[in-house]
Structures are given as C-alpha cells and as structure tokens.
Amino acid sequence: MTKSDVQSFLQCPRKLWLEHHRPDLIPHGDPSIYRRAIDGNIVGAKAREQLGADFIWPPGDGDKARAAENARQMLMAAPNRPAAEVPFMRDGLYARADALVPEVGGYVLRETKASTFPLKQDKVTTADPEDHHLDDVAIQAWVMETSGLKLVRAELNLLNNRWQYPGGDDYCGLFRQLDVSAEVQERKPSVSLWLAQASEVVTGVMPYAVTGKQCDQPYACPFTAFCEPLDPPKPPHPIKLLPGPAGKALARKLREAKGYVSLLDPAQGEFIGKEAALYRRMQSAHATGDAVLEQGTAEVMAKFSYPRYYFDFEGIDLPVPHWPGVRPYEQIPFQWSCHVERTPGGFEHAEFLDLTGNDPSLGCIGKMREVIDPNDGGPIFVYYATYERGRLKGLAERHPEYAELLQQYVDRLIDLHPMVKEHYYHPEMLGSFSIKKVLGVIAPDLDYAELGEVQEGTGAQVAYLYAVLDPATTLERKADLERKLRIYCRQDTWAMVEVAYFLARKGRPKG
C-alpha cells in the first residue's frame, strides 16, 4: 500500500478499489489530470531548489522496503544534509517525504503542495489548511516514526500568492511554510486504522458508493462516469438542481424539513430568496418539459448601440510565474476572440493568441486597442463578466500606463449571464447556466464536444502548456494546438452572439 492509496481511500473507498482493479476505466487525455500533474512537477522542482545544491536524493528501487532502508542509512551517515523524496516503509505502507530539513534535535518534515498559503479575507491572517493536506503529512509522519529519524516539526510548504516574481530567476519568496505539527500529531494515531481499512477494501469486493461531493473533493475522480449509472434511480427533476449556494441551501432545507426530492414538490410560495423567480421558472419548465423565455428581453437588447463587441479571454495561471510582476496562479491572458457587429447582422472577427512563451500582456492590450475602439462607446458583451473584468483590472495593475484605456473597457462590459438567468430556462440545462449548457438548447449544432481536446477552459490551458512549456512538442503539434485554440475561443464568442440574438428574439444569426 502507498500513501496515495490511503488518500484515495479517504476520498472514496470505491475510488481506491477501482484504481487497483479497473485502472482501464481511467480516461486517457483528461486535461485536468495533466494540469494537476504538471503543476505538481513544476512546483516540486522549485521546492527542491530551496534545499541547496548538496541535498540527498535517495535512489529508487523496485524493492520499496530496501529503498527505505538505503535512504535511512544515507541520512544517518550525513545528518547535516537535507534530503528530498525520502522513502519510508512501515507495516506495509510506503510513503515518500518531499523534504527532510536538518534542525537541532532532528528533522523538519516539509511537504510541498502546488496550492497557495491559506489566508482569511483580510489577506493577512493565516487560515486553516486543507484537511487532505494534513492527512498527507500525518501519513508521512506515522511512517517515519520507525525509521530512527527524529521528527521535530511538520510543515506545509505552500505557494505565497501575495508575492510577485521580481524576475532574474529570483524565486526566494515563492514559498511560505505553515507549521502543522499540532494538527499532524492529532491525526497521526488514525493512520494505522486508515491503512487497515484501505487494505480490506483492496482485497474485497467493489464497495457500495453513491456519487456526490466526494467525486470532486479534494480532486476530481476519474471514475465518475463509471459510477453514475450504478447510482440508485434519481427523481426525474431533482430539487438539487436549484443553482448556486443559495439554491443548494434552499434545496437542502426543503429536503430535510419537508422530505422534498423533486423540483416539482414545493409549492411556488416555498421558493424564497433573491432568486425565487428563477426557481419558479425552473419548476414551470420541468413541469411542462418546455423552455420558458420571459417577456422583455427584446426590449433590453434593443437598448444597446452599435458597434457591438462579443469578447472572451483565455488565460494561463502558472503556479511558478515566468514573467516579472506576476503572482503564483495569477491569470494572465494569452488569447482572446472578438466578434464585432458594426451594423445589425454584419459581423467581423478578430483575435489574439501568443504561444511564444513571452509575457503576452502588452501584445494583448495593443491588439485590443486596435480592434475595440476606445472612443466609440460600443458595448462589450461577455458571458460571466467577473472573469473578463478581473483580467482587465489585472492588466491595468501590471501596466498602469494603460489603466485608463482598460478601465474604459471595464466600464463597457455587458454580462449576458445574468440576463439569461433572469429571463430563460430550459429543462435540459439541468440547473446550469454555463454558456455551453445554454448553447446546447438554443444552438445544438454548435457542439463543444466536437472540438476535440480543446473544448473548455482547462483544455485551453493544457494546450498552452503543451505548446509553450513542453520541449517534446513538435512544430507540427504546436501548429495543431494553435489551430484548436483559435477554433475554441472563436466558438465562445460566436456563442455569445447566438445568446444575444436569442434574447433579442431575432432568430439565429448568420456568421
């Protein structure tokens, strides 16, 4: 058994069982799996640089017990040198410590994560670390106990996202350590029980499970598509479709207090809160099987002047920044698409894409200024404005000489997302107002699933990583990724055109 096995067990026993018995079910090419792996590798490499040039890196061995014993002897022989990826074995459980740092009386066990240091809303006060990170360190500490090496402190080594990369390959402020010794000591006695339970799962029959929160927390499970058909029958219109935190809370309250499981169960007066009208619209649509489009949308859309801009960013958030002035996981736009409607029904398309590996920010701003006239006052339609607004404000912070221009763009943003929520719902949207779900019912011929490997935001980020950072990517492969990125981003802005025309009750636009 490995540390990863125990962590899988803690997330979901069936996940552990499937990893051992049905690894063939893991989908190939999942962009989220690749993204998590590449982030972990990049952050791990930077963390090892913290240890200096003279750290011990014990070699691997097919015999894990022998590898652990060899590592122990290496550390005993050089007690003043730090070590990385140190293997340990106890009672059949194998784990590797990211780093052991010598300190008076023993070692600091330092576990690096490609996650940011937890802070409360004031961005100063330390918040609680994530439970699965504490479990991870507790497992390592428990396995280390019988090695003869003294543990003096346990730390999480996390990315400091209040730090900005100064350039010049100076990453001395990238990490910030969090002492979790007390939390680890509390959890450590549970490790032997977790190991016993996980071992029983692996040697037994497939455990019973129902899909739920554990399918996404702490990580997306690759077996969800396999498990969902095995779930007990669900009501055809589950009340949990109510969207957003408020909707989920109301659904839970009605389920617990009244026993409601279907969206059709509550009386309309039982739908309360700021989005009560939306909940009633959803209930009506599910009851009849027909979409509901409220009156007034045409009048709302008619108020907007021409030219109209339909705009979408794609950004990359590297855990280890490459460009000066950037924080860990700060989103930097590397691509955008814009459909321009200068007169009703007359469309042009413009775009920006930078796969050079250089900072794309100034090129992004310059091309926007060429395409989106700063002085014409035309509305800039987006879908879920929080993202585009954040990118524009971030660009302005990094390049204050363009702050006035970018603020003009921010002031002109028109968000189609709340318009849809306030006026439209189709039962096939299943409680989601993502542009893909909306497009699936108003323009089903524009299917994102047909776009291949770049069909959503994570896929676009992974395409960027392959094209820019992977030395194994050939010129032909990079050209193919560039083509797919352009097609995907262009479809996103054309989707906004489709939504705008639908709300205006104009029928389908002609591109």
N, C-alpha and C positions, 0 to 999 in steps of 0.2 A: 504494500500500500504506500502511496505517496501523499505528500501534503495536499496536492491538487485533488486527489481522491477524496480526502476528508472534507475539503472545501466544497466539492461538488455535492457530497452527501448533505452538508449543512444547507446548501441551497435547495436541493430536492433529491431525495433518495433514488427516485426513478432516473434522474439525470445521471447519477453515478452508475447505476445498473446498465443503462443504455451505452454509456461510454465504454464499458467493459465488454458488453455482449453484442451491441449493434452499432459499432462505430461507422458502419457503412451508411447509416442514416444521416450522418453529419453532411450538410450540403456543401458542395465544393464552390469556391469562389465567393463566399459570403463576405461582402466588403467590411462589415462590422468586425468580423473575426480578424481580418487582415489589419484593419486600422488599429485594433487593440494590441495586436502583436507587434506591429512596427513601432507604435508609441512606446511600448514596454522596452523594446530593444534599444531605442534611441536614448531613453531616459536612463536605462541601466548602464549604458556605456559612459554617459556623463557622470553618473554616480561613482563609477569605478575610478574616474579621474580624481575624485576627491581623496582617494586613498594614497595618492602619490605614485611614484614610479616603482617603488620597492615592495609592492604588496604581494602576498602569496595568493596564487590561484591554483588550488589543488587540481590535478588532472582527473578526468572522468575515468570510470572503469565499469565494464559490464557487470561486475560483481559489486553491488551497491554497498554491502557490508564492508568489503575490502577497501573500497574507495573512502568510506567514512573513517576507517582505522588509519589509512595512509594520511588522510588530512589531519587527523588528530595528532599523529606523530610529527607532522610538518610544523604544526603550530606549537607543539611542546618544545621543539628544537629551536624555534625562533619566536619567543614570547613577546618581543617588542615590535614585531611587524604586523601590520593589518592584513586581513585576508578577505578574499571575495569568493562568492559561490562555494561556500564551505559545506560539504556533505556530512550529514549526521544520520545515524540509524538507531532506533530504539524500539524493541518489541515488534519488529517487522514494519515499522513506519519509517519511511525515508523522507528527509527534507533537506533542502539546501538553504543556508543562511546567505542573504545578499552580501552582508559585510560583517566582519568582526573587527572592531577597532580597539587596540590595547588601551587600557586605562589602569590606574593604580588599583591593584586588587583583582584584576581580571579583564573582561572584555565588555564592550558595548555591542549589543546585538542591534544592528541597524538594517531595517527593512525599507527598501526604496519602492515607492509606488509612483506610477505615472498619473498622480492625482495632485490637486492643489492643496496647500495647507488650509485646514478648516478655520474660517473666521466668521464671527457673527456679523450682523448687518452693519455694525459700525466700522467694519473692515480693520479692526484693531484687536478686539478681544478674541482670544482663542475659543473656538467652538469644539464640540465633541467630535472625535474621529469616527470614521465609519466602523460599524460592528465587524464587518467581514475583514477589514484590515487588522483589527485587534485579534480576531480569531487566527489569522495568518501568523502573527507574531507569537501568539500563545502556543501554537503548534510547534514552531521552531524552538521556542524556549523549553518546552517539555522534552522534545527530542534531544536537545543539547544537554539536559541535566546529567545524563550518564556518561558524558564524554570526558569528564575530568577537567573541563574548562569552566572557569568561574564566570558567571553572568553578573555584572554589576549594574547594568541598566539596559532597558529595551527602548528603542527609538523607532519612530516612523520618519523616514527621510522623504519629505514631500516638496513639491514644486512651490516656489514662492511667487504667486501671481501678482504681488504688489511690486515686484522687481522688474525693471526694464533692462533689456540687454544693451550694454554700452557699446558693443562692437569690439573688434580687435581680439576675438576669441577669448574674451574675459567672461567666464561663467561662474565667478566665485560667489555670486549672490543667488544663483539659480535655486538652491535647495534651502529648506528650513527644517530643522529637526523638532520633533514633538516627543517629549518623554511620555511613554505609555507604560512604564514599569508597573504602576499600581494596577492598571486595568488588566495587564497580562498576568499578573500574579493571581488575580481573581478568576480568570478564565482557565488558567493552566490545569487545575485539577480535573476539568471536564474533558481534556483531550483524550485520556485513556478510554472514557466512555464513548466519545465520538468514534474512536478507532474501532472499538468492538462492534458498535452498531454499523459502521460502514462495512466492516468485514462480513458481517451477516448479510447485508444487502447484496454484496457482490456474489456471494456463494448461494443465494436464494433465488426465488422466482422474481419476476419483474414486480416491483412494488405498485400498489394502488396509488394513484395521484389524480388530481383534477387540476386542469390548467388554471392559473391565477397569477397573483403578484410575483410568485417565485419564478415565473417564467422569464421575468425581466430584471429581477433583483437578486444579487448585485450585478449580474451580467445577463444579456440576452441568451436564452438557451437555444441551442441549435436543433433541439428535438421537438419544438412546439408543434410544428406541422404534423409530426407523427402522433403526438399525444392528443391533440384537439379532437380528432374523430373518435377517440376512446372515451371521451367525457360522457357523463350521463346526459340524456336529452335535455336541452335547454328550452325555455319558453320561446315561442317564435318572435316575441318582441320584448326582450329582457329589459327590465327597468334600469339596469346598469348602463344602458345606452345614453342616459342623460349625461351631457358633456360637461367637462371642466370640473374643478374641485368642488364648486358649489353644487353642481348637478350630481356628482358622485356622493356627496354628503347627504343630499336630499334623498337619493335612491336608497342609501344605506338606512336612513332614518325611517323611511316608509316600509322598507323590508322588515326591519326589526320591530317596529311598532304595530304595523298592520298586516304583516305577512305578504305584502305585495311582491310578486316576482316578475310581473309583466308590466310593460309601459301602459297597457290598456286598463290595468286595475284601478288606479286612483281616479277619484272624481276630479274634474278640472279645477275645482277650488282648492284641491290639495297640492296643486303645483304652486309653490310660493317662491319668493326671491326676485332678484332683479331680472332673471331670465325666464320668469314664469310664462310669458307669452311664447317663448321659444319651446318650452316643454309642452305646452298645449298644442302648438303647431306640430310638433313631433308626434304626439299622441294621435292627432287627427290623421296625419299621413299614414301612420302604421295601422290605424283602424280601417282606413279605406283602401290602402295599398296604392294611393295616388299621391303625387307630389303636391305640395302647397306652395304657391307663389303669391305673396300678399300684394295688394294694390299699392301703388305709389312709387314703385321702383323706376318706372319710365320717367316720371317727373323728376326724381332725384338725379338720374343720369343726364337728363336734358340740361341741367344747370351748368354742366361742365363745358368749358370753352375748348376751342381748338387752337393750336395743335394739342393732341393728347399723346402722352408718352406712357408706354407699358413696360415696366422696368423690373429687372431681377438680378441680384448679386449671387455669385458663388464665392465662398471664402475658404481659406485654409487656416486651421488653428493648430500650429505646431507646438508640441509640449516644450521643445527646446528651440527658442527663437533663432532664426538665421539672420535677421535684419535688425540693425540698431533701432532702439526706441520701442521695441515690441516686447510684450509680456508673455509668459507661458500661456498657451491656449488662447491668446488674443486672435480674434478672427481678422484676417487680412484679405480683402477682396482680390482675387486673381482673375476673375471673369465677370462679365455682365452681358446681358442681352437687352435690347430695347426695340420694341416695335413702335414706330412713330405713325400716328394717324393725323396728317396735316389737314385734311378735309374729310368729311364723313365718308367712310368706306375706302379711302385711299391710304394704303399702308406702305411704309418703307421699313427696312430692318437694318440695325447697326449693332455691332458687338465689339467686345474687348476680351482678349484672352492672352495671358502671359505665362508661358511654360519655360521661360529661360532659367528660372531659379533665382533671378534677381528680385529685389523688392519691387512688386508690381504697383505700388501705391501711386506714384507720380504719373505713370502711364495711364492708370485707371482714371485719375482725375482729369488728365489732359484730354483723353478721348471723350469723357463725359461732357466736358465743356464744348467740344466740337459738335456733339450730337444733340445735347439738350440745351437749347438757347437759354442763357441765364436771364434774358430780358423779356421773353415772350409770355411769361406767366402761365404757360400751359400746365395742366395737372399732370402729375407723375403718378400713375396708378401702380400700386404694388399689391401683393397679397400677403398679409401679416406684416404690417409696417414696422413692428418692433425690430425686425432683423435689418431691414434696409436703413432705418433711422440710426440704429446702432453702428452700422458700418460707416455711414456718412459722418457721424459725430466722431468716430474713431479716427477717420482720415483727417478730419479738421484738427483734432488734438495733435496728431503727429506732424501735420503740415499746416501750421497756423496761417501761413501766407495765403491759403485757400479757404480759410474758415468762413469768410463772408459768402463766397460762392457756394460752398457746401451747405451753409445754413439756408440759403435761398432754395436749394433743392429739398432740404428737410421740410421747409415751410410749405412746399407744394405737393408733398406726398398725400395721396388719397388711397385709403386702405379699403380694398374690396371685401376683405374677410368679414368685418362686422356688418357690411351691407347684406352679405349672403345670410349671415346668422339672423339678422333682423327681419328678413323677408322670405327666405326659401328653405325648404327641406324636402328631401325625397327619402322614402324608407330604405332604399338601397345604400344610402350614405351611412347607415348604421351608427348614427350619433357623431360622425366625424365631419368636420367642415374643412378638411385639408383640400387644397386645390385639386389634388388627384382624385379624391372622392367626388367632388363636385363635377369635375370634368367627366368622370365616368358615367354620370347620368345625363348631362346636358350635351356632351360631345363624345359618345362612347367610342367613336372611330379613332380618337386620339388616345391610344392606349400606351401608357408609360411602360407597361411590361414588355412591349415590343422593342424598346430602346436598347435592350441587352444589358451590358454590365454597368452602364451609367443611366440609371433611371430614378435616382433620388440623391439627396444631398451627400450622404455618406459615400455613395458610389462615385460622386464627382470628386470628393476629397481623395479617395483612394486612387482614382485616375490621375490626379495631380501628383500624388506621392510616387506612383509608378513612373510617370513621365519625367519628373524633375529630380527625384532623390534616389531612384533605383538604378545602380550602374549596369544592371543586367538588361535594362530596357533598350531594345534596338531602335534605330531610327524609324524603321517601318512600324514597329509597335507604337512608338511615340506619335507618329502621324495618325495612326488609327485612333489612339486615345484622344488626340486633339479633335478629330472629326466627331467622335462620340460626345465629347464635352460640348461642342458647338450645337449639335443637334438637340441635346438635352436642354441646355439653357434657352435655346430658341423656342422649344416647345413650352417651357414655363411661361415665357412672356406672351406667346400666342394663346396659351390657356387663359391668361388674364383678359385678352381681347374677347375670347369666347364668353367669359363670365360677364364682362361689361355689356356685351351685346344681348346676352340673355336677360340681364337685369333691365336693360332698356327695352326689352320686348321687340327687338329688331330682327329676330331670326339669326341664322348662322352668318358670321362674317365671311367674306371671300378674300383669302390671302393671295 
